[in-house]
Each structure stands twice: as C-alpha cells, then as structure tokens.
C-alpha cells in the first residue's frame, strides 16, 4: 500500500511516501492556500 498526495487543481500526484510525510506535505500545501489537496491511499 502506498500513499500519494493528490493536488486536485491539475490532478498532479506526488510519488509514493509514508502516511506521515504525506499528511505533513498536504498540510504545508493547504497553509500556502492550495485547499484542493487530499491524501490518497493506493493499494
């Protein structure tokens, strides 16, 4: 199972990272004003 951060504006997806890294990355993007960010788990 891998975790990706998906940026909904352009559908870009980061590479696989740990859930901890992904949640921190998504939080950082939201802080910068990009609210269409969500963490997706791929099995």
N, CA, C and O atoms as CSV, one atom per row, in Angstrom:
chain,resi,resn,atom,element,x,y,z
A,1,UNK,N,N,0.851,-1.188,0.000
A,1,UNK,CA,C,0.000,0.000,0.000
A,1,UNK,C,C,0.885,1.236,0.000
A,1,UNK,O,O,1.838,1.335,0.774
A,2,UNK,N,N,0.561,2.167,-0.871
A,2,UNK,CA,C,1.334,3.401,-0.953
A,2,UNK,C,C,0.417,4.587,-0.731
A,2,UNK,O,O,-0.791,4.515,-0.959
A,3,UNK,N,N,1.007,5.665,-0.289
A,3,UNK,CA,C,0.270,6.897,-0.024
A,3,UNK,C,C,0.763,7.970,-0.970
A,3,UNK,O,O,1.969,8.151,-1.130
A,4,UNK,N,N,-0.156,8.682,-1.597
A,4,UNK,CA,C,0.186,9.768,-2.507
A,4,UNK,C,C,-0.571,11.014,-2.087
A,4,UNK,O,O,-1.659,10.925,-1.518
A,5,UNK,N,N,0.005,12.173,-2.366
A,5,UNK,CA,C,-0.724,13.429,-2.187
A,5,UNK,C,C,-1.197,13.867,-3.562
A,5,UNK,O,O,-0.393,14.015,-4.482
A,6,UNK,N,N,-2.490,14.073,-3.705
A,6,UNK,CA,C,-3.083,14.467,-4.981
A,6,UNK,C,C,-3.459,15.939,-4.907
A,6,UNK,O,O,-4.125,16.372,-3.966
A,7,UNK,N,N,-3.029,16.700,-5.900
A,7,UNK,CA,C,-3.375,18.113,-5.990
A,7,UNK,C,C,-4.493,18.230,-7.018
A,7,UNK,O,O,-4.269,18.068,-8.217
A,8,UNK,N,N,-5.690,18.510,-6.535
A,8,UNK,CA,C,-6.876,18.375,-7.377
A,8,UNK,C,C,-6.936,19.415,-8.489
A,8,UNK,O,O,-7.567,19.178,-9.519
A,9,UNK,N,N,-6.287,20.565,-8.299
A,9,UNK,CA,C,-6.343,21.621,-9.318
A,9,UNK,C,C,-5.919,21.092,-10.684
A,9,UNK,O,O,-6.610,21.305,-11.680
A,10,UNK,N,N,-4.785,20.404,-10.727
A,10,UNK,CA,C,-4.276,19.921,-12.011
A,10,UNK,C,C,-4.142,18.405,-12.040
A,10,UNK,O,O,-3.632,17.848,-13.012
A,11,UNK,N,N,-4.591,17.734,-10.992
A,11,UNK,CA,C,-4.545,16.286,-10.963
A,11,UNK,C,C,-3.157,15.715,-10.749
A,11,UNK,O,O,-2.955,14.507,-10.871
A,12,UNK,N,N,-2.196,16.576,-10.428
A,12,UNK,CA,C,-0.835,16.088,-10.209
A,12,UNK,C,C,-0.796,15.224,-8.959
A,12,UNK,O,O,-1.502,15.481,-7.984
A,13,UNK,N,N,0.034,14.206,-9.004
A,13,UNK,CA,C,0.153,13.301,-7.867
A,13,UNK,C,C,1.625,13.150,-7.531
A,13,UNK,O,O,2.458,12.947,-8.415
A,14,UNK,N,N,1.934,13.249,-6.262
A,14,UNK,CA,C,3.315,13.056,-5.849
A,14,UNK,C,C,3.654,11.577,-5.904
A,14,UNK,O,O,2.774,10.728,-6.048
A,15,UNK,N,N,4.912,11.287,-5.790
A,15,UNK,CA,C,5.346,9.899,-5.711
A,15,UNK,C,C,4.943,9.300,-4.383
A,15,UNK,O,O,4.488,10.011,-3.487
A,16,UNK,N,N,5.106,8.002,-4.253
A,16,UNK,CA,C,4.739,7.340,-3.005
A,16,UNK,C,C,5.564,7.870,-1.836
A,16,UNK,O,O,6.763,8.113,-1.978
A,17,UNK,N,N,4.936,8.043,-0.708
A,17,UNK,CA,C,5.622,8.477,0.507
A,17,UNK,C,C,4.873,7.899,1.689
A,17,UNK,O,O,3.773,7.366,1.541
A,18,UNK,N,N,5.467,8.005,2.850
A,18,UNK,CA,C,4.796,7.473,4.034
A,18,UNK,C,C,3.583,8.331,4.370
A,18,UNK,O,O,3.494,9.487,3.956
A,19,UNK,N,N,2.665,7.761,5.113
A,19,UNK,CA,C,1.469,8.497,5.504
A,19,UNK,C,C,1.842,9.731,6.305
A,19,UNK,O,O,1.221,10.782,6.147
A,20,UNK,N,N,2.836,9.619,7.153
A,20,UNK,CA,C,3.294,10.765,7.953
A,20,UNK,C,C,3.797,11.882,7.051
A,20,UNK,O,O,3.423,13.042,7.228
A,21,UNK,N,N,4.641,11.539,6.086
A,21,UNK,CA,C,5.159,12.544,5.142
A,21,UNK,C,C,4.021,13.162,4.340
A,21,UNK,O,O,3.980,14.376,4.140
A,22,UNK,N,N,3.109,12.329,3.887
A,22,UNK,CA,C,2.015,12.808,3.042
A,22,UNK,C,C,1.129,13.793,3.791
A,22,UNK,O,O,0.731,14.816,3.234
A,23,UNK,N,N,0.818,13.492,5.050
A,23,UNK,CA,C,-0.052,14.402,5.788
A,23,UNK,C,C,0.652,15.720,6.070
A,23,UNK,O,O,0.014,16.772,6.060
A,24,UNK,N,N,1.953,15.681,6.320
A,24,UNK,CA,C,2.698,16.920,6.536
A,24,UNK,C,C,2.773,17.739,5.253
A,24,UNK,O,O,2.641,18.963,5.280
A,25,UNK,N,N,2.986,17.056,4.127
A,25,UNK,CA,C,3.076,17.734,2.833
A,25,UNK,C,C,1.739,18.395,2.476
A,25,UNK,O,O,1.703,19.540,2.025
A,26,UNK,N,N,0.652,17.663,2.683
A,26,UNK,CA,C,-0.674,18.208,2.388
A,26,UNK,C,C,-0.974,19.404,3.285
A,26,UNK,O,O,-1.540,20.398,2.832
A,27,UNK,N,N,-0.597,19.308,4.551
A,27,UNK,CA,C,-0.829,20.421,5.482
A,27,UNK,C,C,-0.055,21.652,5.041
A,27,UNK,O,O,-0.564,22.770,5.121
A,28,UNK,N,N,1.165,21.454,4.581
A,28,UNK,CA,C,2.002,22.568,4.119
A,28,UNK,C,C,1.377,23.231,2.889
A,28,UNK,O,O,1.355,24.458,2.794
A,29,UNK,N,N,0.871,22.435,1.951
A,29,UNK,CA,C,0.235,22.997,0.760
A,29,UNK,C,C,-1.015,23.781,1.126
A,29,UNK,O,O,-1.269,24.846,0.563
A,30,UNK,N,N,-1.808,23.256,2.078
A,30,UNK,CA,C,-3.016,23.974,2.493
A,30,UNK,C,C,-2.650,25.301,3.137
A,30,UNK,O,O,-3.350,26.298,2.962
A,31,UNK,N,N,-1.554,25.310,3.882
A,31,UNK,CA,C,-1.109,26.537,4.540
A,31,UNK,C,C,-0.785,27.603,3.502
A,31,UNK,O,O,-0.966,28.795,3.751
A,32,UNK,N,N,-0.307,27.172,2.338
A,32,UNK,CA,C,0.037,28.109,1.265
A,32,UNK,C,C,-1.179,28.512,0.445
A,32,UNK,O,O,-1.050,29.288,-0.502
A,33,UNK,N,N,-2.352,28.005,0.787
A,33,UNK,CA,C,-3.573,28.438,0.122
A,33,UNK,C,C,-4.089,27.490,-0.938
A,33,UNK,O,O,-5.041,27.819,-1.645
A,34,UNK,N,N,-3.485,26.324,-1.065
A,34,UNK,CA,C,-3.981,25.344,-2.036
A,34,UNK,C,C,-4.833,24.333,-1.278
A,34,UNK,O,O,-4.313,23.369,-0.716
A,35,UNK,N,N,-6.153,24.561,-1.265
A,35,UNK,CA,C,-7.015,23.746,-0.418
A,35,UNK,C,C,-7.512,22.485,-1.114
A,35,UNK,O,O,-8.102,21.617,-0.471
A,36,UNK,N,N,-7.282,22.375,-2.411
A,36,UNK,CA,C,-7.757,21.193,-3.135
A,36,UNK,C,C,-6.701,20.097,-3.109
A,36,UNK,O,O,-6.296,19.565,-4.143
A,37,UNK,N,N,-6.271,19.780,-1.903
A,37,UNK,CA,C,-5.219,18.779,-1.738
A,37,UNK,C,C,-5.777,17.671,-0.868
A,37,UNK,O,O,-6.384,17.940,0.168
A,38,UNK,N,N,-5.578,16.443,-1.274
A,38,UNK,CA,C,-6.022,15.355,-0.421
A,38,UNK,C,C,-5.035,14.204,-0.530
A,38,UNK,O,O,-4.296,14.077,-1.505
A,39,UNK,N,N,-5.048,13.384,0.485
A,39,UNK,CA,C,-4.131,12.256,0.560
A,39,UNK,C,C,-4.887,11.022,0.102
A,39,UNK,O,O,-5.980,10.734,0.590
A,40,UNK,N,N,-4.307,10.305,-0.828
A,40,UNK,CA,C,-4.959,9.121,-1.378
A,40,UNK,C,C,-4.106,7.893,-1.075
A,40,UNK,O,O,-2.892,7.898,-1.278
A,41,UNK,N,N,-4.757,6.849,-0.590
A,41,UNK,CA,C,-4.074,5.584,-0.346
A,41,UNK,C,C,-4.312,4.678,-1.549
A,41,UNK,O,O,-5.457,4.433,-1.930
A,42,UNK,N,N,-3.252,4.191,-2.134
A,42,UNK,CA,C,-3.378,3.260,-3.259
A,42,UNK,C,C,-2.911,1.890,-2.799
A,42,UNK,O,O,-1.849,1.754,-2.191
A,43,UNK,N,N,-3.713,0.879,-3.093
A,43,UNK,CA,C,-3.332,-0.470,-2.678
A,43,UNK,C,C,-2.738,-1.222,-3.847
A,43,UNK,O,O,-2.352,-2.382,-3.703
